[in-house]
Amino acid sequence: MRRIGEGGLDIGYWLHPHWTGQGMATMATAALVHQGLQLAGIDRIEIHHDAANPASGAVAHRLGFTEVERIQAPEGPKAPGEVGIHVIWRMTADQWKARKLSMPNK
């Protein structure tokens, strides 16, 4: 999605509980980051999630994203179980390239 301004894309993901914990979100997100950073004019990709959702943060962390900010959602929590704090992770094109170069066969 192009919600974060010029030069950036953000990725969101949801899985049915039956499919969690199998690496699917991580693999799909890696593929989206790879493709997204090949688009003209895209220099960063972000993942945003509620602080009460550590599984989403774990995907970002596993892929080498950097947590850049935590902000109070102006509208508060949107769903039951949320706390209304947005966690923002970022991967730049340079970070992705360096990550790929440091991982043999990736």
C-alpha positions in Angstrom: 0.0 0.0 0.0 1.1 3.6 -0.7 -0.1 5.1 2.6 3.2 6.3 4.0 4.1 8.9 1.5 6.3 9.3 -1.5 9.0 6.6 -1.9 7.4 4.2 0.6 5.1 1.2 0.8 3.6 -0.4 3.8 2.9 -4.1 4.2 0.2 -5.6 6.3 -0.6 -9.3 6.8 -3.2 -11.5 8.5 -3.3 -15.3 8.8 -5.9 -17.7 9.9 -4.8 -19.0 13.3 -4.4 -22.5 11.8 -1.6 -21.2 9.6 0.4 -19.2 12.1 3.8 -20.2 13.4 4.8 -21.8 10.1 6.9 -19.0 8.6 4.2 -18.1 6.0 4.0 -14.4 6.9 7.7 -14.1 7.0 8.2 -15.7 3.6 5.4 -13.8 2.0 6.6 -10.5 3.5 10.2 -11.2 2.3 8.9 -11.7 -1.2 6.8 -8.5 -1.0 9.8 -6.5 0.3 12.0 -7.9 -2.5 9.5 -7.0 -5.2 8.5 -3.7 -3.7 12.0 -2.4 -3.5 12.4 -3.1 -7.2 9.7 -0.7 -8.1 10.7 2.7 -9.5 10.8 5.4 -6.8 10.5 3.1 -3.8 13.3 3.4 -1.2 11.7 2.1 1.9 9.0 -0.4 3.2 7.3 -0.2 6.5 5.3 -2.5 8.7 2.8 -1.0 11.1 1.0 -3.0 13.9 -0.6 -2.5 17.2 1.8 -3.0 20.2 -0.5 -5.8 21.5 0.4 -7.9 18.4 3.9 -9.1 19.0 3.6 -11.7 16.3 3.5 -9.0 13.6 6.6 -7.4 15.2 8.4 -10.7 15.2 8.0 -11.0 11.4 9.5 -7.5 11.0 12.3 -8.4 13.4 13.2 -11.7 11.7 13.5 -9.9 8.4 15.8 -7.3 9.8 13.4 -4.3 9.9 14.3 -1.5 12.3 11.7 -0.4 14.8 11.6 3.4 14.2 8.7 4.7 16.2 5.8 4.0 18.6 3.0 6.4 18.5 -0.3 6.7 20.2 -3.1 6.1 17.7 -5.3 9.3 17.6 -8.4 7.2 17.3 -7.4 4.8 20.1 -7.7 1.0 19.7 -9.6 -0.1 16.7 -10.3 -3.7 17.7 -10.7 -5.7 20.9 -7.3 -6.7 22.3 -5.5 -3.6 20.8 -3.9 -1.0 23.0 -3.9 1.8 20.4 -0.1 2.2 20.1 1.2 1.9 16.6 4.6 0.2 16.3 6.4 1.2 13.0 9.2 -0.8 11.5 11.2 0.3 8.5 13.4 -1.4 5.9 15.4 0.8 3.4 16.5 -0.4 0.1 20.1 -0.2 1.3 19.4 -2.2 4.4 17.7 -4.9 2.3 20.5 -5.1 -0.1 23.1 -5.4 2.7 21.0 -8.0 4.4 20.8 -10.0 1.2 24.5 -9.7 0.6 25.3 -11.0 4.1 23.2 -14.1 3.8 24.7 -16.8 1.5 22.3 -18.4 -1.0 19.5 -15.8 -0.3 
